[in-house]
């Protein structure tokens, strides 16, 4: 990888987030838990809340510090293009987006509801 490259870490693979940080790479949390497929898989917002998910929570490893983590993102894939309309996706995405925004920028667990 090129110096200055931010790595989007998605799956629990051989190279762990802590190893990438040790090598000096900034990380974006793109965990599978934040994945949405139109007409298919959606993030489990209740599960994220119950697990106290925050940007340190990567697939297979929870880091002790936010140092080196640039943030988190929801990956939206149109694998099943006609599975949901854009408006249906927006409605389905809202709870997870709200949780991730608060967990990313706040220092405490988001308020339910």
Order of alpha helices (4+ residues) and beta strands (2+ residues): beta-alpha-beta-beta-alpha-beta-beta-beta-beta-alpha
